[in-house]
């Protein structure tokens, strides 16, 4: 198996709870909270472990919250490569309104990094990456780090023959989509793809056309676009595939993207063909929406749903 290193520079201690109703004014009495280690790369490592794989998570931690997050990783037996963050690790809060089923998500900002700290962490990530590894950079970047960090990381990983799997958003995604290859794999959701494309991607073919265009202009070797409840599209210079989402009851969409990325990367690490990797990623994403709050996909659900996520050319 190809080694996997996940990277989380802006982790969060995820706190999830529920209350009878969310409204302004009175104190809202909440359930005992569920506390999980959170952040894109961490979630990817957690799902990889659930699916029987192995990874190491490179995570920037600081302060008392960082210590709690580190302890939560140890409970789940996730191998961690801690790196000192320049401030206190952030928290995020998810509150479910039992009366309506609506979920309210409050995400605090992370510590601000300097340019020098950004350069240092790039070197540290490259040093931590095993030879030939798949390096997964998922989630938002902390304030202060440059938007072209993925491209810089790709260059830093060259000496290790490591490949970057990227799932990001905002200005970082816009820069990653430039014709300067930032990643081996670039994944985005439907809204992000449409914002980049400058219009609606109404059909699977539209999504595949845009994904292929990203590849041909040099953004990545493999581009994946999620189409919500429809499924996901993958394109390279020579291949275009669509994997259908399984029809499942939706409890929470939190963690679906990270679950997809985990299963997809694990399949690549096992040298599986791209259609199969896409299918397994879609099964993990479908399994994730069946779970509540910040819970991720379950292995039994994933294995059952693989056959319900058929793949076809597009």
Order of alpha helices (4+ residues) and beta strands (2+ residues): beta-beta-beta-alpha-beta-alpha-beta-beta-beta-alpha-beta-alpha-beta-alpha-beta-alpha-alpha-beta-beta-beta-alpha-alpha-alpha-beta
